[in-house]
Amino acid sequence: MNSNAQKAAHVTTRRLLDMKQNGEKISVLTAYDYTMARILDRAGVDVILVGDSASNVFSGHNTTLPITIEEMIYHAKAVVRGVQAETSRAMVVIDMPFMSYQLSGEEALRNAGKIMKEHECDAVKLEGGRVIAETIKRITDVGIPVMGHLGLMPQSIYKYGSYKVRAREEREAEQLLEDARIVEEAGAFAVVLEKIPTDLAAEVTSSLTIPTIGIGAGVECDGQVLVINDILGLNREFHPRFVRRYADLNTIIENAARQYVQDVRERSFPSSEESY
Protein backbone atom coordinates (compact mmCIF):
# COMPACT_ATOMS: atom_id res chain seq x y z
CA MET A 1 0.00 0.00 0.00
CA ASN A 2 1.13 3.60 -0.69
CA SER A 3 2.90 4.79 2.45
CA ASN A 4 1.35 8.24 2.00
CA ALA A 5 -2.18 6.90 1.77
CA GLN A 6 -4.44 7.16 4.77
CA LYS A 7 -6.75 4.27 5.50
CA ALA A 8 -10.36 5.39 5.25
CA ALA A 9 -13.68 3.66 5.71
CA HIS A 10 -14.62 1.74 2.58
CA VAL A 11 -17.67 3.13 0.80
CA THR A 12 -20.54 0.64 0.98
CA THR A 13 -24.15 0.55 -0.15
CA ARG A 14 -25.11 1.57 3.40
CA ARG A 15 -22.76 4.55 3.22
CA LEU A 16 -24.33 5.72 -0.06
CA LEU A 17 -27.80 5.51 1.47
CA ASP A 18 -26.59 7.52 4.46
CA MET A 19 -25.10 10.13 2.12
CA LYS A 20 -28.47 10.55 0.40
CA GLN A 21 -30.29 10.87 3.69
CA ASN A 22 -27.72 13.40 4.95
CA GLY A 23 -27.73 15.44 1.75
CA GLU A 24 -24.12 14.59 0.92
CA LYS A 25 -23.44 14.44 -2.80
CA ILE A 26 -21.90 11.26 -4.23
CA SER A 27 -18.97 11.48 -6.68
CA VAL A 28 -18.58 8.76 -9.31
CA LEU A 29 -15.98 8.47 -12.09
CA THR A 30 -15.05 5.69 -14.48
CA ALA A 31 -11.69 3.94 -14.56
CA TYR A 32 -10.35 1.05 -16.61
CA ASP A 33 -6.80 0.51 -15.36
CA TYR A 34 -4.65 0.19 -12.27
CA THR A 35 -2.91 3.58 -12.45
CA MET A 36 -6.07 5.63 -12.91
CA ALA A 37 -7.87 3.71 -10.16
CA ARG A 38 -5.06 4.56 -7.74
CA ILE A 39 -5.30 8.24 -8.63
CA LEU A 40 -9.09 8.39 -8.29
CA ASP A 41 -9.12 6.52 -5.00
CA ARG A 42 -6.41 8.81 -3.65
CA ALA A 43 -8.45 11.83 -4.81
CA GLY A 44 -11.42 10.75 -2.70
CA VAL A 45 -13.85 9.62 -5.40
CA ASP A 46 -16.69 7.76 -3.68
CA VAL A 47 -17.47 5.22 -6.42
CA ILE A 48 -15.32 4.03 -9.30
CA LEU A 49 -17.36 2.61 -12.15
CA VAL A 50 -15.63 0.14 -14.44
CA GLY A 51 -17.88 1.18 -17.28
CA ASP A 52 -18.62 -0.62 -20.50
CA SER A 53 -17.62 2.77 -21.92
CA ALA A 54 -14.22 1.05 -22.04
CA SER A 55 -15.54 -0.27 -25.34
CA ASN A 56 -15.43 3.31 -26.67
CA VAL A 57 -12.58 5.08 -24.92
CA PHE A 58 -10.23 2.14 -24.37
CA SER A 59 -10.89 -0.11 -27.39
CA GLY A 60 -12.09 2.44 -29.94
CA HIS A 61 -15.51 0.97 -30.77
CA ASN A 62 -18.40 3.23 -31.77
CA THR A 63 -20.74 1.79 -29.12
CA THR A 64 -20.56 -0.10 -25.83
CA LEU A 65 -22.01 -3.25 -27.38
CA PRO A 66 -18.84 -5.10 -28.55
CA ILE A 67 -17.13 -5.39 -25.16
CA THR A 68 -17.25 -8.87 -23.61
CA ILE A 69 -17.63 -10.04 -20.04
CA GLU A 70 -14.04 -11.35 -20.14
CA GLU A 71 -12.79 -7.90 -21.15
CA MET A 72 -14.83 -6.25 -18.40
CA ILE A 73 -13.37 -8.65 -15.85
CA TYR A 74 -9.85 -7.85 -17.12
CA HIS A 75 -10.43 -4.12 -16.54
CA ALA A 76 -12.15 -4.74 -13.22
CA LYS A 77 -9.24 -6.74 -11.83
CA ALA A 78 -6.85 -3.91 -12.67
CA VAL A 79 -9.11 -1.27 -11.08
CA VAL A 80 -9.63 -3.26 -7.88
CA ARG A 81 -5.88 -3.77 -7.51
CA GLY A 82 -5.40 -0.03 -7.96
CA VAL A 83 -7.90 0.84 -5.25
CA GLN A 84 -6.39 -1.73 -2.92
CA ALA A 85 -2.95 -0.22 -3.50
CA GLU A 86 -4.15 3.15 -2.22
CA THR A 87 -6.75 3.88 0.49
CA SER A 88 -9.18 1.06 -0.44
CA ARG A 89 -11.93 3.62 0.18
CA ALA A 90 -13.72 3.79 -3.17
CA MET A 91 -16.55 1.41 -3.98
CA VAL A 92 -15.93 -0.41 -7.27
CA VAL A 93 -18.96 -1.11 -9.48
CA ILE A 94 -18.74 -3.13 -12.70
CA ASP A 95 -20.99 -2.72 -15.73
CA MET A 96 -22.46 -5.99 -16.93
CA PRO A 97 -21.95 -5.81 -20.70
CA PHE A 98 -24.51 -6.20 -23.45
CA MET A 99 -26.08 -9.68 -23.63
CA SER A 100 -24.53 -10.85 -20.36
CA TYR A 101 -27.85 -10.51 -18.50
CA GLN A 102 -30.64 -10.02 -21.06
CA LEU A 103 -31.17 -13.62 -22.20
CA SER A 104 -32.34 -15.14 -18.90
CA GLY A 105 -32.26 -14.63 -15.18
CA GLU A 106 -30.19 -17.76 -14.76
CA GLU A 107 -27.50 -16.59 -17.15
CA ALA A 108 -27.53 -13.12 -15.60
CA LEU A 109 -27.01 -14.63 -12.15
CA ARG A 110 -24.21 -16.85 -13.43
CA ASN A 111 -22.42 -13.92 -15.07
CA ALA A 112 -22.90 -11.62 -12.09
CA GLY A 113 -21.45 -14.35 -9.87
CA LYS A 114 -18.53 -14.78 -12.23
CA ILE A 115 -17.78 -11.06 -12.09
CA MET A 116 -17.93 -11.00 -8.29
CA LYS A 117 -15.91 -14.18 -7.80
CA GLU A 118 -13.01 -13.26 -10.09
CA HIS A 119 -12.11 -10.07 -8.23
CA GLU A 120 -13.09 -8.16 -5.11
CA CYS A 121 -15.49 -5.63 -6.62
CA ASP A 122 -18.48 -4.32 -4.67
CA ALA A 123 -21.40 -4.41 -7.11
CA VAL A 124 -22.59 -4.78 -10.69
CA LYS A 125 -24.63 -2.37 -12.83
CA LEU A 126 -27.46 -3.28 -15.20
CA GLU A 127 -29.42 -1.16 -17.68
CA GLY A 128 -33.20 -1.30 -17.79
CA GLY A 129 -36.40 -1.00 -15.78
CA ARG A 130 -39.39 -3.29 -15.42
CA VAL A 131 -38.09 -5.65 -18.13
CA ILE A 132 -35.12 -6.65 -15.98
CA ALA A 133 -36.71 -6.21 -12.54
CA GLU A 134 -36.88 -9.95 -11.92
CA THR A 135 -33.23 -10.26 -12.94
CA ILE A 136 -32.24 -7.55 -10.47
CA LYS A 137 -34.22 -9.30 -7.74
CA ARG A 138 -32.64 -12.66 -8.54
CA ILE A 139 -29.13 -11.23 -8.38
CA THR A 140 -29.69 -9.22 -5.21
CA ASP A 141 -31.42 -12.15 -3.50
CA VAL A 142 -28.12 -14.07 -3.53
CA GLY A 143 -26.27 -11.12 -2.01
CA ILE A 144 -24.84 -9.34 -5.06
CA PRO A 145 -25.54 -5.58 -4.92
CA VAL A 146 -27.00 -4.10 -8.12
CA MET A 147 -26.92 -0.52 -9.39
CA GLY A 148 -29.62 0.29 -11.93
CA HIS A 149 -29.49 2.52 -15.01
CA LEU A 150 -32.41 4.37 -16.64
CA GLY A 151 -32.95 7.13 -19.18
CA LEU A 152 -30.58 6.96 -22.11
CA MET A 153 -29.21 3.42 -22.00
CA PRO A 154 -26.17 3.05 -24.28
CA GLN A 155 -26.67 -0.70 -24.68
CA SER A 156 -30.00 0.11 -26.38
CA ILE A 157 -28.60 2.78 -28.69
CA TYR A 158 -29.70 1.01 -31.87
CA LYS A 159 -33.25 0.93 -30.52
CA TYR A 160 -33.20 4.69 -29.84
CA GLY A 161 -31.35 5.62 -33.03
CA SER A 162 -29.61 8.58 -31.37
CA TYR A 163 -28.04 9.85 -28.14
CA LYS A 164 -30.70 12.55 -27.64
CA VAL A 165 -32.22 13.35 -24.25
CA ARG A 166 -34.80 10.77 -23.16
CA ALA A 167 -38.17 11.16 -21.42
CA ARG A 168 -39.06 14.63 -22.63
CA GLU A 169 -42.54 13.41 -23.51
CA GLU A 170 -45.02 12.91 -20.66
CA ARG A 171 -45.67 9.25 -21.40
CA GLU A 172 -41.99 8.27 -21.39
CA ALA A 173 -41.37 10.41 -18.29
CA GLU A 174 -44.15 8.62 -16.41
CA GLN A 175 -42.77 5.27 -17.49
CA LEU A 176 -39.26 6.19 -16.34
CA LEU A 177 -40.55 7.28 -12.94
CA GLU A 178 -42.41 3.99 -12.57
CA ASP A 179 -39.37 2.05 -13.75
CA ALA A 180 -37.25 3.77 -11.11
CA ARG A 181 -39.66 2.67 -8.39
CA ILE A 182 -39.72 -0.86 -9.78
CA VAL A 183 -35.91 -1.02 -9.85
CA GLU A 184 -35.81 0.11 -6.22
CA GLU A 185 -38.42 -2.46 -5.21
CA ALA A 186 -36.43 -5.16 -7.02
CA GLY A 187 -33.51 -4.47 -4.68
CA ALA A 188 -31.18 -2.03 -6.45
CA PHE A 189 -29.11 0.09 -4.06
CA ALA A 190 -28.80 3.05 -6.47
CA VAL A 191 -29.78 4.04 -10.00
CA VAL A 192 -27.99 6.01 -12.70
CA LEU A 193 -30.17 8.54 -14.57
CA GLU A 194 -28.66 9.40 -17.95
CA LYS A 195 -29.65 12.34 -20.16
CA ILE A 196 -33.11 13.09 -18.86
CA PRO A 197 -34.70 16.50 -18.05
CA THR A 198 -33.59 18.08 -14.78
CA ASP A 199 -37.14 18.36 -13.42
CA LEU A 200 -37.81 14.67 -14.03
CA ALA A 201 -34.51 13.68 -12.41
CA ALA A 202 -35.44 15.77 -9.38
CA GLU A 203 -38.84 14.05 -9.17
CA VAL A 204 -37.27 10.60 -9.41
CA THR A 205 -34.68 11.52 -6.78
CA SER A 206 -37.30 12.74 -4.31
CA SER A 207 -39.53 9.71 -4.87
CA LEU A 208 -36.84 7.10 -4.17
CA THR A 209 -35.14 6.13 -0.93
CA ILE A 210 -32.09 4.89 -2.86
CA PRO A 211 -29.56 7.34 -4.33
CA THR A 212 -29.77 8.61 -7.90
CA ILE A 213 -26.55 9.20 -9.83
CA GLY A 214 -26.93 11.65 -12.69
CA ILE A 215 -25.11 12.04 -15.98
CA GLY A 216 -26.65 14.83 -17.98
CA ALA A 217 -29.59 14.84 -15.56
CA GLY A 218 -29.04 18.01 -13.56
CA VAL A 219 -27.83 18.95 -10.11
CA GLU A 220 -30.77 17.57 -8.10
CA CYS A 221 -29.55 13.97 -8.36
CA ASP A 222 -27.90 12.54 -5.25
CA GLY A 223 -24.61 12.16 -7.11
CA GLN A 224 -22.91 12.61 -10.45
CA VAL A 225 -20.94 10.31 -12.75
CA LEU A 226 -18.72 11.13 -15.74
CA VAL A 227 -16.26 9.25 -17.91
CA ILE A 228 -12.72 10.00 -16.74
CA ASN A 229 -11.41 10.51 -20.30
CA ASP A 230 -14.02 13.24 -20.82
CA ILE A 231 -13.23 15.32 -17.73
CA LEU A 232 -9.51 15.07 -18.49
CA GLY A 233 -9.96 16.26 -22.07
CA LEU A 234 -8.36 13.19 -23.60
CA ASN A 235 -10.90 13.03 -26.45
CA ARG A 236 -10.97 16.11 -28.67
CA GLU A 237 -13.94 14.91 -30.74
CA PHE A 238 -16.41 14.42 -27.87
CA HIS A 239 -18.01 17.62 -26.52
CA PRO A 240 -21.35 16.75 -24.89
CA ARG A 241 -23.18 19.51 -23.05
CA PHE A 242 -23.17 17.65 -19.73
CA VAL A 243 -19.36 17.22 -19.52
CA ARG A 244 -17.16 19.73 -17.71
CA ARG A 245 -13.51 19.48 -18.70
CA TYR A 246 -11.12 19.88 -15.80
CA ALA A 247 -7.94 19.50 -17.86
CA ASP A 248 -6.67 19.33 -21.43
CA LEU A 249 -4.48 16.25 -21.18
CA ASN A 250 -4.78 15.58 -24.90
CA THR A 251 -2.67 18.67 -25.63
CA ILE A 252 -0.33 18.11 -22.67
CA ILE A 253 0.40 14.50 -23.66
CA GLU A 254 0.81 15.33 -27.34
CA ASN A 255 3.23 18.15 -26.54
CA ALA A 256 5.22 15.90 -24.21
CA ALA A 257 5.44 13.20 -26.88
CA ARG A 258 6.49 15.75 -29.53
CA GLN A 259 9.22 17.05 -27.23
CA TYR A 260 10.44 13.50 -26.60
CA VAL A 261 10.57 12.80 -30.35
CA GLN A 262 12.55 15.99 -30.89
CA ASP A 263 14.98 15.22 -28.05
CA VAL A 264 15.63 11.73 -29.39
CA ARG A 265 16.23 13.01 -32.93
CA GLU A 266 18.52 15.76 -31.70
CA ARG A 267 20.40 13.34 -29.42
CA SER A 268 19.68 15.47 -26.37
CA PHE A 269 18.03 12.44 -24.75
CA PRO A 270 19.39 10.56 -22.93
CA SER A 271 21.92 12.90 -21.33
CA SER A 272 24.99 11.71 -19.48
CA GLU A 273 23.04 12.06 -16.23
CA GLU A 274 20.35 9.76 -17.66
CA SER A 275 22.82 7.13 -18.74
CA TYR A 276 24.79 4.43 -16.87
Order of alpha helices (4+ residues) and beta strands (2+ residues): alpha-beta-alpha-beta-alpha-alpha-beta-alpha-beta-alpha-beta-alpha-alpha-beta-alpha-beta-beta-alpha-alpha
